[in-house]
């Protein structure tokens, strides 16, 4: 942690040589989360964490640097930590030329639809919390051209960093997630009308086979900060989520018959195409976004049963109003709709293929959390003398296609000079009689309340 922070500080000092705009901020907080599902010996319900964050940026006369560091130490049993650097970029300054060249991780809005709905198609997510997964930038060399109302961005890299999720343990043939987010495969199946234990083994590929996969992405945007705009993006890159294949056999030589399953991680490519247009003003923003994903099928042995993907088209209009213009903390309200086409099971998902596949469904978790969904968001300071200190965030997601809702509330109180108190709750509800395998149905028991205190410096 300290080494990463010291590196960022040195980089900012280096970039600020000459005339510079230097900005940095950090925070340190303590949070407590309680899940409301019934406790059992397999799942923790109480999680306490210490969270640290540091952001910095500097644009000197020659160089520009951006950096963000996040660290989380959690304390269930057993304890575990997360460390993430979603952005760390060094490049030439826009003060030097309209053409900027840099290297590292630089967050970019390749697709507003992908970012708004947290799909993780273009930029990988850090999914330690499935309801609010932050994005991490792609790694590579960047070229940026900014000339008036024209902005062009291109990225190329020989390195691919997949999405990070909930840590899991593989022990005694069982796979167990460390957090309530993340699904564990079944430990028992019915074979010949008899309950049979299932033991799992994960075959990890060489690290080089995972990360040494090239990434290419480009974006062109026409329009100023206010007024009409239009943009298009194209990417050819590995899918951020690791795909899976498996082999299974029945071991009759064990003391009791058991099924042995060997899991094989897979890296597959896809093409992404985004087209967007909109209008921005002091009072409101409107956008219409389209995102198409076309997966490339990787080569797998015929003995594997494999997770399969299909081409998917997503469209999302969004309308947002600001009350307070460009004030630092204006009240906002937004409404967005997501419509997806593709996949006979869910968005982008096709029936599994292979010796153990039924040909009608998939045993793997879907990559698209929603099918056809509405999202309503609001953020405002509350009325009265505490209005400048007390704010309320509200988000409602209704998945029409899967008949489920997510309702989130967050109250924030600025107590004193950078000290902030927070309290919130998230509730998931599914109205499907058959249970369902979609995102909301799968995690509908994960209602939770949380509170915390953060010091910003």
C-alpha positions as CSV (number, residue, x, y, z in Angstrom):
1,X,0.0,0.0,0.0
2,X,2.7,2.5,1.1
3,X,4.9,1.7,-1.9
4,X,2.0,2.3,-4.4
5,X,1.1,5.5,-2.7
6,X,4.7,6.8,-2.6
7,X,5.0,5.9,-6.3
8,X,1.9,7.9,-7.2
9,X,3.2,10.9,-5.2
10,X,6.6,10.8,-6.9
11,X,4.9,10.6,-10.3
12,X,2.8,13.6,-9.5
13,X,5.8,15.6,-8.5
14,X,7.6,14.6,-11.6
15,X,4.6,15.6,-13.8
16,X,4.3,18.9,-12.1
17,X,7.7,20.1,-13.3
18,X,7.1,23.5,-14.9
19,X,3.7,25.1,-14.8
20,X,1.3,22.6,-13.2
21,X,-2.2,22.0,-12.0
22,X,-1.8,19.6,-9.1
23,X,-4.7,17.9,-7.3
24,X,-4.8,15.1,-4.8
25,X,-7.3,13.8,-2.2
26,X,-7.5,10.8,0.0
27,X,-9.9,9.1,2.4
28,X,-9.9,6.6,5.2
29,X,-13.0,4.9,6.5
30,X,-14.5,2.2,8.6
31,X,-17.7,0.3,7.5
32,X,-19.9,-2.3,8.9
33,X,-22.3,-4.4,6.8
34,X,-25.0,-6.8,8.0
35,X,-26.8,-9.2,5.6
36,X,-30.3,-10.1,6.6
37,X,-30.4,-13.7,5.4
38,X,-30.7,-16.4,8.0
39,X,-27.2,-17.2,9.3
40,X,-25.7,-20.7,8.9
41,X,-22.4,-22.3,9.4
42,X,-21.4,-21.8,5.7
43,X,-22.1,-18.0,5.3
44,X,-21.1,-15.0,7.3
45,X,-23.7,-12.3,7.9
46,X,-21.5,-9.6,9.5
47,X,-18.6,-7.9,7.7
48,X,-16.4,-5.1,9.0
49,X,-13.9,-3.3,6.8
50,X,-11.3,-0.5,6.7
51,X,-11.2,1.3,3.4
52,X,-8.5,3.6,2.0
53,X,-8.6,5.6,-1.2
54,X,-6.2,8.0,-2.8
55,X,-6.7,10.0,-6.0
56,X,-4.3,12.4,-7.7
57,X,-3.8,14.2,-11.0
58,X,-1.3,16.6,-12.3
59,X,-1.0,18.3,-15.7
60,X,2.4,20.1,-16.1
61,X,3.8,21.8,-19.1
62,X,5.3,18.5,-20.4
63,X,3.7,15.5,-18.6
64,X,0.3,14.5,-17.3
65,X,-0.3,11.9,-14.5
66,X,-3.4,10.4,-13.1
67,X,-3.7,7.8,-10.4
68,X,-6.2,6.1,-8.1
69,X,-5.5,3.6,-5.4
70,X,-8.1,1.6,-3.4
71,X,-7.5,-0.7,-0.5
72,X,-10.0,-2.7,1.6
73,X,-9.3,-4.9,4.6
74,X,-12.2,-7.0,5.7
75,X,-12.7,-8.9,8.9
76,X,-15.0,-11.9,8.7
77,X,-13.6,-15.3,9.5
78,X,-11.2,-15.7,7.9
79,X,-10.1,-12.2,7.1
80,X,-9.1,-11.1,3.6
81,X,-7.9,-8.0,1.8
82,X,-8.5,-6.3,-1.5
83,X,-6.1,-4.0,-3.3
84,X,-6.9,-2.3,-6.6
85,X,-5.3,0.4,-8.8
86,X,-8.2,1.2,-11.3
87,X,-6.2,4.1,-12.8
88,X,-2.5,4.9,-13.2
89,X,-1.5,6.8,-16.3
90,X,1.6,8.8,-17.4
91,X,1.5,10.7,-20.6
92,X,2.3,14.0,-22.4
93,X,0.4,17.0,-21.2
94,X,-2.5,18.6,-23.2
95,X,-0.6,21.9,-22.5
96,X,2.2,20.6,-24.7
97,X,0.2,19.5,-27.7
98,X,-3.2,18.6,-28.9
99,X,-1.7,15.1,-29.5
100,X,-1.2,13.2,-26.2
101,X,0.7,9.9,-25.9
102,X,0.8,7.9,-22.7
103,X,0.9,4.5,-21.1
104,X,-0.9,2.9,-18.2
105,X,-4.5,2.6,-17.0
106,X,-6.6,5.5,-18.0
107,X,-10.4,5.4,-17.4
108,X,-12.4,6.3,-20.5
109,X,-16.1,6.2,-21.3
110,X,-15.9,3.8,-24.3
111,X,-19.6,3.2,-23.9
112,X,-22.0,5.2,-21.7
113,X,-24.4,2.2,-21.7
114,X,-21.7,-0.1,-20.4
115,X,-20.7,2.3,-17.6
116,X,-24.2,3.3,-16.6
117,X,-25.5,-0.3,-16.3
118,X,-22.2,-1.7,-14.9
119,X,-22.1,-4.5,-17.5
120,X,-18.3,-4.8,-17.5
121,X,-18.1,-5.5,-21.3
122,X,-15.5,-2.8,-22.2
123,X,-13.6,-2.0,-19.0
124,X,-13.2,-4.8,-16.3
125,X,-15.0,-4.4,-13.0
126,X,-13.8,-4.9,-9.5
127,X,-16.7,-7.1,-8.3
128,X,-16.1,-7.5,-4.6
129,X,-19.5,-5.9,-4.3
130,X,-21.9,-7.0,-7.1
131,X,-24.4,-4.1,-6.5
132,X,-21.8,-1.4,-6.9
133,X,-18.8,-2.7,-8.9
134,X,-16.3,0.1,-9.8
135,X,-14.7,0.0,-13.3
136,X,-10.9,-0.4,-13.8
137,X,-9.3,1.0,-16.9
138,X,-7.8,-1.0,-19.7
139,X,-4.0,-1.3,-19.6
140,X,-2.0,-0.1,-22.6
141,X,-0.5,2.6,-24.7
142,X,-2.9,5.5,-25.4
143,X,-3.1,8.1,-28.1
144,X,-5.5,11.1,-27.5
145,X,-6.2,13.9,-30.0
146,X,-8.3,16.8,-28.8
147,X,-9.0,19.6,-31.3
148,X,-12.1,21.7,-30.6
149,X,-15.2,19.6,-30.7
150,X,-13.3,16.5,-32.0
151,X,-11.9,14.0,-29.6
152,X,-10.2,10.7,-30.7
153,X,-8.8,8.1,-28.4
154,X,-7.0,4.9,-29.3
155,X,-5.5,2.1,-27.1
156,X,-3.4,-0.9,-27.9
157,X,-1.8,-3.3,-25.5
158,X,-0.1,-6.8,-25.5
159,X,-1.5,-7.3,-21.9
160,X,-5.0,-8.2,-20.8
161,X,-6.1,-8.0,-17.1
162,X,-9.4,-9.9,-16.5
163,X,-12.2,-8.8,-14.2
164,X,-11.7,-9.4,-10.5
165,X,-14.5,-11.0,-8.5
166,X,-15.2,-12.4,-5.1
167,X,-12.3,-14.5,-3.7
168,X,-13.1,-18.2,-3.5
169,X,-11.4,-21.1,-1.8
170,X,-11.0,-24.6,-3.3
171,X,-10.6,-27.1,-0.4
172,X,-11.5,-30.8,-0.1
173,X,-13.2,-30.7,-3.5
174,X,-15.5,-27.8,-2.6
175,X,-15.6,-24.3,-4.0
176,X,-16.6,-21.6,-1.5
177,X,-17.0,-17.9,-2.1
178,X,-15.7,-15.6,0.7
179,X,-18.6,-13.2,0.5
180,X,-22.3,-13.5,0.0
181,X,-21.8,-12.4,-3.6
182,X,-20.5,-15.2,-5.8
183,X,-22.3,-18.5,-6.3
184,X,-20.9,-21.9,-5.2
185,X,-21.5,-24.9,-7.5
186,X,-23.7,-27.7,-6.2
187,X,-22.0,-30.2,-3.9
188,X,-24.5,-32.9,-4.5
189,X,-26.4,-34.3,-7.5
190,X,-29.0,-37.0,-8.0
191,X,-27.6,-40.0,-10.0
192,X,-29.6,-43.2,-10.4
193,X,-32.1,-41.8,-7.8
194,X,-29.2,-41.6,-5.3
195,X,-27.7,-38.5,-3.8
196,X,-24.1,-38.3,-5.0
197,X,-21.3,-36.1,-3.7
198,X,-19.5,-33.8,-6.2
199,X,-15.8,-33.0,-5.9
200,X,-14.2,-30.1,-7.9
201,X,-10.8,-29.5,-9.1
202,X,-9.7,-26.3,-10.9
203,X,-6.9,-26.5,-13.5
204,X,-5.2,-23.2,-13.5
205,X,-3.5,-22.2,-16.8
206,X,-0.1,-20.5,-17.0
207,X,-0.3,-16.8,-16.2
208,X,1.2,-15.9,-19.5
209,X,-1.7,-17.7,-21.4
210,X,-4.1,-15.5,-19.5
211,X,-2.6,-12.0,-19.5
212,X,-0.5,-12.1,-22.8
213,X,-3.5,-11.4,-25.1
214,X,-3.6,-8.2,-27.1
215,X,-6.2,-5.5,-26.6
216,X,-7.3,-2.9,-29.2
217,X,-9.9,-0.1,-28.7
218,X,-10.7,3.2,-30.4
219,X,-13.3,6.0,-29.9
220,X,-14.3,9.1,-31.9
221,X,-16.5,11.8,-30.3
222,X,-17.8,14.9,-32.0
223,X,-19.3,17.7,-29.9
224,X,-18.5,20.1,-27.1
225,X,-19.2,19.7,-23.4
226,X,-22.6,21.4,-23.9
227,X,-24.9,21.0,-26.8
228,X,-25.4,18.1,-29.2
229,X,-22.8,15.3,-29.5
230,X,-22.3,12.0,-31.2
231,X,-19.7,9.2,-30.7
232,X,-18.6,5.8,-31.9
233,X,-16.3,3.2,-30.4
234,X,-14.9,-0.1,-31.5
235,X,-13.0,-2.7,-29.6
236,X,-11.4,-6.1,-30.2
237,X,-10.3,-7.6,-26.9
238,X,-10.5,-10.6,-24.6
239,X,-13.8,-10.9,-22.7
240,X,-13.3,-9.4,-19.3
241,X,-15.0,-12.4,-17.6
242,X,-13.3,-15.7,-17.6
243,X,-15.3,-18.4,-19.4
244,X,-15.4,-22.0,-18.3
245,X,-15.4,-25.5,-19.5
246,X,-15.6,-28.7,-17.5
247,X,-15.1,-32.5,-17.6
248,X,-16.9,-34.9,-15.3
249,X,-16.9,-38.6,-14.5
250,X,-18.3,-40.9,-11.9
251,X,-15.7,-42.5,-9.6
252,X,-17.0,-45.9,-8.5
253,X,-13.7,-46.9,-6.7
254,X,-14.2,-44.4,-3.9
255,X,-15.7,-45.6,-0.6
256,X,-18.9,-44.0,-1.8
257,X,-19.6,-43.2,-5.4
258,X,-18.8,-39.6,-6.2
259,X,-18.8,-37.3,-9.2
260,X,-15.4,-35.7,-10.0
261,X,-15.6,-32.4,-12.0
262,X,-12.5,-30.7,-13.4
263,X,-13.0,-27.0,-14.3
264,X,-11.0,-25.3,-17.1
265,X,-10.8,-21.5,-17.2
266,X,-11.0,-20.1,-20.8
267,X,-10.0,-16.7,-22.4
268,X,-12.1,-15.8,-25.4
269,X,-12.3,-12.7,-27.6
270,X,-15.2,-10.5,-28.6
271,X,-15.8,-7.5,-30.8
272,X,-17.6,-4.5,-29.3
273,X,-19.3,-1.7,-31.3
274,X,-20.9,1.3,-29.6
275,X,-22.8,4.2,-31.2
276,X,-24.2,7.1,-29.0
277,X,-25.7,10.5,-29.4
278,X,-27.1,13.0,-27.0
279,X,-27.5,16.6,-25.8
280,X,-26.0,18.2,-22.7
281,X,-27.0,21.4,-21.0
282,X,-27.0,23.1,-17.6
283,X,-30.4,21.8,-16.8
284,X,-30.5,18.3,-18.3
285,X,-28.7,15.6,-20.2
286,X,-30.2,13.2,-22.8
287,X,-28.4,10.3,-24.4
288,X,-29.2,7.3,-26.6
289,X,-26.7,4.5,-26.5
290,X,-26.3,1.3,-28.5
291,X,-23.8,-1.5,-27.8
292,X,-23.3,-4.6,-29.8
293,X,-21.2,-7.6,-28.6
294,X,-20.0,-10.3,-31.0
295,X,-18.1,-13.1,-29.3
296,X,-15.5,-15.2,-31.0
297,X,-15.7,-18.9,-30.2
298,X,-12.4,-20.2,-28.8
299,X,-11.1,-23.7,-29.5
300,X,-11.8,-26.3,-26.8
301,X,-11.4,-30.1,-26.6
302,X,-14.5,-32.2,-27.5
303,X,-14.5,-33.8,-24.1
304,X,-15.3,-30.5,-22.4
305,X,-18.8,-29.2,-21.7
306,X,-18.5,-25.5,-22.3
307,X,-20.1,-22.2,-21.5
308,X,-21.5,-20.6,-24.7
309,X,-22.1,-17.0,-25.7
310,X,-24.2,-15.4,-28.5
311,X,-24.2,-12.0,-30.2
312,X,-26.1,-9.4,-28.2
313,X,-27.4,-6.0,-29.0
314,X,-28.2,-3.5,-26.1
315,X,-30.0,-0.1,-26.4
316,X,-30.5,2.4,-23.6
317,X,-32.0,5.9,-23.6
318,X,-31.2,8.0,-20.5
319,X,-32.7,11.4,-19.3
320,X,-31.2,13.2,-16.4
321,X,-32.2,16.5,-14.8
322,X,-30.0,18.8,-12.7
323,X,-31.4,21.3,-10.2
324,X,-28.8,23.8,-9.3
325,X,-26.9,24.0,-12.7
326,X,-23.2,23.3,-12.5
327,X,-23.1,23.7,-8.6
328,X,-20.7,21.4,-6.8
329,X,-23.5,19.2,-5.5
330,X,-26.7,19.8,-7.6
331,X,-29.8,17.8,-7.0
332,X,-30.2,15.2,-9.8
333,X,-32.9,12.8,-11.0
334,X,-32.4,10.4,-13.8
335,X,-34.4,7.7,-15.7
336,X,-32.9,5.1,-17.9
337,X,-34.2,2.0,-19.8
338,X,-32.2,-1.0,-21.0
339,X,-33.4,-3.3,-23.8
340,X,-31.3,-6.4,-24.9
341,X,-31.7,-8.7,-27.8
342,X,-29.7,-12.0,-28.0
343,X,-29.2,-15.2,-26.2
344,X,-31.8,-17.9,-25.9
345,X,-31.4,-18.1,-22.1
346,X,-30.4,-14.6,-21.1
347,X,-28.5,-11.7,-22.4
348,X,-25.5,-13.1,-24.4
349,X,-26.0,-16.6,-22.9
350,X,-26.6,-19.7,-25.0
351,X,-27.2,-23.4,-23.9
352,X,-24.0,-25.2,-22.9
353,X,-22.4,-27.6,-25.4
354,X,-20.6,-30.8,-24.8
355,X,-21.1,-34.4,-23.4
356,X,-22.8,-33.2,-20.2
357,X,-25.0,-30.5,-21.7
358,X,-28.7,-30.8,-21.8
359,X,-28.9,-28.5,-24.9
360,X,-31.6,-26.4,-23.3
361,X,-30.0,-24.4,-20.5
362,X,-26.7,-23.4,-18.8
363,X,-25.1,-24.3,-15.5
364,X,-23.0,-21.1,-15.6
365,X,-23.9,-17.7,-14.2
366,X,-25.0,-15.2,-16.9
367,X,-22.8,-12.3,-17.8
368,X,-25.6,-9.8,-18.3
369,X,-27.3,-9.0,-14.9
370,X,-30.5,-7.6,-16.5
371,X,-32.6,-8.3,-19.6
372,X,-35.1,-5.4,-20.1
373,X,-34.9,-3.0,-17.1
374,X,-35.8,0.5,-15.9
375,X,-33.5,2.4,-13.6
376,X,-34.5,5.5,-11.5
377,X,-32.0,7.5,-9.6
378,X,-32.1,10.6,-7.4
379,X,-29.7,12.5,-5.3
380,X,-30.5,15.6,-3.3
381,X,-29.7,17.5,-0.1
382,X,-32.5,17.3,2.4
383,X,-34.5,20.5,3.3
384,X,-33.9,22.5,6.4
385,X,-30.9,23.8,8.3
386,X,-29.0,20.6,7.8
387,X,-29.6,20.5,4.0
388,X,-26.0,21.5,3.2
389,X,-24.7,18.6,5.3
390,X,-27.3,15.9,4.9
391,X,-27.9,14.2,1.5
392,X,-29.9,11.3,0.3
393,X,-29.2,8.9,-2.6
394,X,-31.9,6.7,-4.0
395,X,-31.8,4.1,-6.8
396,X,-34.5,1.7,-8.1
397,X,-33.8,-0.9,-10.7
398,X,-36.8,-2.9,-12.1
399,X,-35.9,-5.9,-14.3
400,X,-39.0,-6.3,-16.4
401,X,-37.8,-9.4,-18.2
402,X,-37.0,-11.2,-15.0
403,X,-39.6,-9.6,-12.7
404,X,-37.2,-8.4,-10.0
405,X,-36.3,-5.1,-8.2
406,X,-33.3,-3.6,-6.4
407,X,-33.9,-0.7,-4.1
408,X,-31.0,1.2,-2.6
409,X,-30.9,4.1,-0.1
410,X,-27.9,6.0,1.3
411,X,-27.9,8.9,3.8
412,X,-24.7,10.9,4.1
413,X,-24.0,13.5,6.8
414,X,-21.0,15.8,6.7
415,X,-20.3,16.1,10.4
416,X,-17.2,18.3,10.5
417,X,-14.3,19.2,8.2
418,X,-14.1,16.2,6.1
419,X,-15.7,13.8,8.5
420,X,-18.7,12.0,6.9
421,X,-21.2,9.6,8.4
422,X,-23.1,7.2,6.2
423,X,-26.0,4.8,6.6
424,X,-27.7,2.8,3.8
425,X,-29.7,-0.3,2.8
426,X,-30.1,-2.5,-0.3
427,X,-33.1,-4.7,-0.9
428,X,-33.5,-7.3,-3.7
429,X,-36.9,-8.8,-4.6
430,X,-37.9,-11.3,-7.2
431,X,-41.5,-12.0,-8.1
432,X,-40.8,-15.2,-10.1
433,X,-42.6,-18.3,-8.9
434,X,-40.0,-20.6,-10.4
435,X,-37.1,-19.0,-8.5
436,X,-35.1,-18.2,-11.7
437,X,-31.4,-18.1,-12.4
438,X,-31.1,-14.4,-13.3
439,X,-29.0,-12.0,-11.2
440,X,-31.7,-10.7,-8.9
441,X,-33.3,-14.1,-8.3
442,X,-29.9,-15.7,-7.6
443,X,-29.0,-13.0,-4.9
444,X,-32.5,-12.0,-3.7
445,X,-31.6,-13.2,-0.1
446,X,-28.7,-10.6,0.0
447,X,-30.7,-7.8,1.6
448,X,-28.4,-5.7,3.7
449,X,-27.9,-2.7,5.9
450,X,-24.6,-0.8,6.2
451,X,-23.1,2.1,8.0
452,X,-19.7,3.8,8.1
453,X,-17.6,6.8,8.9
454,X,-15.0,8.3,6.5
455,X,-12.4,11.0,6.9
456,X,-11.5,12.9,3.7
457,X,-8.1,14.6,3.6
